């Protein structure tokens, strides 16, 4: 088994076994104030060795932590299923992963998203929380265009 790809994105979905990723390669998010709730998705693709009539059971977890290793968010699941008896053993079996991450980020700075798939080395994806100025509010002196 191999992890073929993992990325952070605005959105990802799976339909008929195909992984669709929107805005892949997310490396930072911007907020005017912290703490702030943020949301993004982890999208990945596993290459699983097919076994005719064999069961698939692959636990995995996703952890969001700060630069000091303090855990902020954790999610886990298991990819489970069964190959049918007529599976073509010469063809790869790609299994997509999508995970929604929603977390309260305490402050600006560096964070790490770690994907751990049973039997594989963890994959670490960095992401940075950036503080930006809040948009200015309209003053009472602005012209009325309406």
C-alpha positions in Angstrom: 0.0 0.0 0.0 1.2 3.5 -0.8 -0.1 7.0 -0.2 -0.1 8.5 -3.7 -1.0 12.0 -2.8 -2.2 14.2 0.1 -3.2 17.9 0.0 -5.1 20.5 1.9 -7.9 22.1 -0.1 -11.0 24.3 0.1 -13.2 21.4 -1.0 -12.9 17.8 -2.1 -15.5 15.1 -3.0 -15.6 11.5 -4.2 -18.1 10.4 -6.9 -18.0 6.9 -8.5 -14.5 6.4 -7.0 -13.1 9.6 -8.5 -11.6 12.2 -6.3 -12.3 15.8 -7.2 -10.3 18.5 -5.4 -11.0 22.3 -5.6 -8.2 24.7 -4.7 -5.6 22.0 -3.9 -2.4 23.0 -2.2 -3.8 25.2 0.6 -0.9 26.5 2.7 -2.4 29.4 4.7 -5.6 31.0 5.8 -6.3 34.5 6.7 -8.4 35.9 9.6 -8.8 39.4 11.1 -8.9 38.1 14.7 -7.7 35.0 16.6 -9.0 32.7 18.0 -10.9 32.0 14.8 -12.9 29.0 13.4 -11.4 27.7 10.2 -12.5 24.9 7.8 -10.6 23.1 5.1 -10.4 19.6 3.7 -7.7 17.0 3.5 -7.8 15.0 0.3 -5.7 11.9 -0.4 -5.4 8.9 -2.6 -4.2 5.4 -1.5 -3.0 2.7 -3.8 -4.1 -0.6 -2.2 -2.8 -4.0 -3.3 -5.9 -5.9 -4.6 -6.6 -9.4 -3.3 -9.3 -11.4 -5.0 -12.1 -12.0 -2.4 -10.0 -10.2 0.2 -11.1 -7.7 2.8 -9.9 -4.1 3.1 -9.6 -2.6 6.5 -7.3 0.4 6.7 -7.6 2.7 9.8 -6.3 6.3 9.4 -6.3 9.5 11.4 -5.9 13.2 10.8 -4.5 15.5 13.5 -4.2 19.3 13.4 -1.5 20.5 15.9 0.3 23.7 16.6 4.1 24.2 16.1 4.7 23.0 19.7 2.8 19.7 19.1 -0.4 20.7 21.0 -3.3 18.8 19.4 -6.1 21.2 18.3 -8.3 18.8 16.3 -8.4 15.0 15.6 -10.5 12.8 13.3 -10.2 9.1 12.5 -11.9 6.5 10.4 -11.4 3.2 8.7 -11.5 2.4 5.0 -13.4 -0.9 4.9 -14.7 -3.1 2.1 -14.1 -6.3 0.2 -12.6 -7.0 -3.2 -14.9 -9.2 -5.3 -13.7 -12.5 -6.6 -13.3 -11.2 -10.2 -11.0 -8.3 -9.4 -8.2 -7.8 -12.0 -5.1 -8.2 -9.9 -3.0 -6.5 -12.5 -4.8 -3.2 -12.1 -4.1 -0.8 -9.3 -6.9 -0.1 -6.8 -7.0 3.5 -5.9 -9.0 4.5 -2.8 -9.7 8.2 -2.2 -9.8 9.9 1.2 -11.5 13.1 2.1 -11.7 14.6 5.6 -13.4 17.8 6.7 -11.4 19.7 9.3 -13.1 22.4 11.3 -11.2 23.8 14.2 -10.8 26.8 16.5 -7.3 28.2 15.8 -6.1 30.0 18.9 -3.5 32.3 17.3 -1.7 33.2 14.2 1.4 31.0 13.4 2.4 27.7 12.0 0.3 24.5 12.3 0.7 20.9 11.1 -1.9 18.6 9.6 -0.7 15.0 10.0 -2.3 12.1 8.1 -1.4 8.7 9.6 -2.5 5.6 7.6 -2.0 2.2 9.3 1.2 0.6 8.0 2.6 3.8 6.4 4.8 6.6 7.7 2.8 9.8 8.7 2.5 12.5 6.1 2.8 16.1 7.5 1.3 19.0 5.7 2.1 22.5 7.1 -0.4 25.3 7.1 0.0 28.9 8.4 -2.6 31.1 10.2 -2.1 34.7 9.1 -3.6 37.7 10.8 -4.8 40.4 8.3 -6.4 43.8 9.0 -10.1 43.8 9.4 -12.0 45.4 6.6 -12.8 49.0 7.2 -16.5 49.8 8.0 -18.3 52.4 5.9 -18.5 55.8 7.6 -21.7 57.8 7.9 -20.1 60.3 5.4 -20.1 57.8 2.5 -22.3 58.8 -0.4 -25.7 57.1 -0.7 -25.8 55.6 -4.2 -29.1 53.8 -3.7 
